[in-house]
Amino acid sequence: MGTALFAIFLVFTQTEGCGTRYSTIETLSFSSDDSQILVTKLTARDARTPMKRYKSNLARTVSWVDTSTGAGRGTVHQDFKPGNSGPAFRHWWVGRTSVVCNPKDDRIAFSGFGGGDLTYGVAQTTPTTIPLAQPAANLTVSKSGRFVAASGAYHLTVVDTSTLKPAMQKQIGDSPFLGASWMSFNSNDTLLITVGDAGGQVWDLATGTQTAMLPIDSESLVRSIAVMPDDSVVICFDSSTKRYDLTGSLLNTINETGGYVCAASRISNMLAISDGETVRLCDVTDGTITRTLSTSGVMSVAVSSDDKYLATGDYDGNVVLFDLLAGNRQWASTPPGRHRWPWTIPATILGIWCWIAYRLSNCWGDPSS
């Protein structure tokens, strides 16, 4: 009997360790008063497909974290895609933003997990789903919270959050793997800047027309974009970070090393750039590095509205908060996620062992058997 019970325990242990786990923080957003941080965490398992790094059992968990302590404030939403999802390009991509927080009223918007329609007002009593012409994979929200832009395969939709109706819809070119353009609004919500395989484009929201093109080197890979308070556009390439004005003229090269992700201050010339191993705080006007924060595996960054805090999310699924005024790390936190055990074969084995244990207990309990 003891042997059978030990075998059952062993099956549970093997099930828990079956397949490599993956976690990453897709995106971070500070609430309107900077008291909380909205975290989007992705989790998955290795699909264990021979010769291929496929992912299975993908989950997206959206939750709030307290800015002062790092403690969790509750899960807002969770998606789950069971089974082998293949290479999972549309779920797992550095620079992707599938969830945004309105900086005015903290209402949350997200696109369908892996691409889909836009849902606005999540965690409210009656969230609204807005149908899109193409599944959206990337989102951005304007500085005032008036607009949310959703980008999908060759299509862009800008939604007015006051009416929940499209304010602009455009057919544009996009990267086939990312399936979305990088986007950002200017400071007064009159223009939208998009960067994709069709180049960099500046759109007038009132007329729906393109007002300028940003010169994008076809040999360079775009990682992230940000619009500064002076309406200059920062584009992080894989080999450099450059700043343009809204007519497409190059203002300056901030650095020659590039970055994975970047986040702009809402009130100053400060730009946070992550190269994966460190986060550099730069003055975009001349490229001067004002501070370097040591933290590894950074996949997402966010700056509070008053430039006091900087939050980073890494590829292990952790969030770290830095106090930029004091110059030190405040806390590290692991927001909730979801990992599903692969029950197929282990569940069958568990059933067999339970049957064996039952038979053995009957035999031992009845000497005449």
Buried (B, 14 or more C-beta within 10 A) or exposed (E): EEEBEEBBEEBEEEBEEBBEBBBBBBBBBBBBEBBBBBBBBBBBBBBEEEEEEBBBBBBBBBBBBBBEEBEBBEBBBBBEBEEBBBBBBBBBBBBBBBBBBBBBEBBBBBBBBBBBBBBBBBBEEEBEEBEBBBBBBBBBBBBBBBBBBBBBBBBBBBBBBEEBEBBBBBEBBBBEEBBBBBBBBBBEBBBBBBBBBBBBBBBBBEEEEEBBEBEBEEEBEBBBBBBBBBBBBBBBBEBBBBBBBBEBEEBEEBBEEBBBBBBBBBEBBBBBBBBBEBBBBBBBBEBEEEBEBEBEBBBBBBBBBBBBBBBBBBBBBBBBBBEBEEEEBBBEBBBBBBBBBBEEEBEEBBEEBBEBBEEBEEEEEEEEE
